[in-house]
């Protein structure tokens, strides 16, 4: 009973923090303290509880290192002109009559390159919304398309921290998971593209003179060389090189391009890596391109650390055993993947962050997969097709709240984020019609 009360209480604190704009770290930390006290009251010693916390934290070490690299690469790609290059050629060929579709596709491409939803919304998303505000079109429709697109890469980019998190939790190969994710995204992606195409035709953008393109030309040297840092990521991903190595090489290459092509000083590039990219002059483009840096990832890193600690206590003290039993029974009645979807909705609403939602969902459903002798690669792709995308549909979850705030959209963006709820829905139907196996391919 006390566990249920603690879960509800923590959930209420998370909702309140999002509503009041308070950092989600505080309710997560309070939740950690509450469950640590419950474990202590159940007979676990302080040393054992600390061990649970450390065990949970150890699982997040790889993710944290990747997040740090993401912060570095985001700033270096800005300084090198890589982001500007992609944005310039992407926007240059946008047809105003299909703007919403382009917004979705461009967001997919940028998020796949960056591997982060927040990084994508802070670059291409922000720029697209600037165009929207001067183009007489419904902001929430475009926001839904953009948020759908940014979670395309967040879900299946080799640079994505969430994709790496799932890989670490399930002890599966990242690139095999990505292959499986692409297999399960084809139908949802095509349906979403058709819907956004129809909405585009019904809501054309009234696009005037493009100030953004002019400022990019004036600010950056757009020699094709600036695209090399992005090409490196794709090429090394093709050869299945460790993502940490890929990002480190891309960062070094981007730093060299920033120095030799964009004429940035070495000191400035090092500063960008630590505190983020910014331009000395005040400009429209400068205000949009600012960001990145290792420090920018500190808050997310702390969220991952606390979420991992909380997950470690919940697992180590067996505080969710009653919930696991309920989910197993639910899976027997409605099907395993359907039970995973419902679990993801609850953990996404309770956790307040994508990271905690994924961790809790994994904890709650893994025994159900083990008892049915289901391949761990199927568990991995099911987590990607549920907890990863569903979190972004919950307005008070930071996975949805942060991008919506960045795009100045209200909660109705979720209505138009078709890709995000087509993924679990379509795959649920496909699983009902024809079960799919996801064994690792040697």
Secondary structure, 3 states (H helix, E strand, C coil): CHHHHHHHHHHHHHHHHHHHCCCHHHHHHHHHHHHHHHHHHCCCCHHHHHHHHHHHHHCCHHHHHHHHHHHHHHHHHHHHCHHHHHHHHHHHCCCHHHHHHHHHHHHHHHHHHHCCHHHHHHHHHHHHHHHHHCCCCCHHHHHHHHHHHHHHHHHHCCCCHHHHHHHHHHCCCHHHHHHHHHHHHHHHHHHHHHHHHHHHHHCCCCCCCCHHHHHHHHHCCCCHHHHHHHHHHHHHHHCCCCHHHHHHHHHHHHHHHHHHCCCCCHHHHHHHHHHCECCCCCCHHHHHHCECCHHHHHHHHHHHHHHHHHHHHHHHCCCCHHHHHHHHHHHHHHCHHHHHHHHHHHHHHHHCCHHHHHHHHHHHHHHHHHHCCCCHHHHHHHHHCCHHHHHHHCCCCHHHHHHHHHCCCCHHHHHHCHHHHHHHHHHHHHHHHCCCCCCCCC
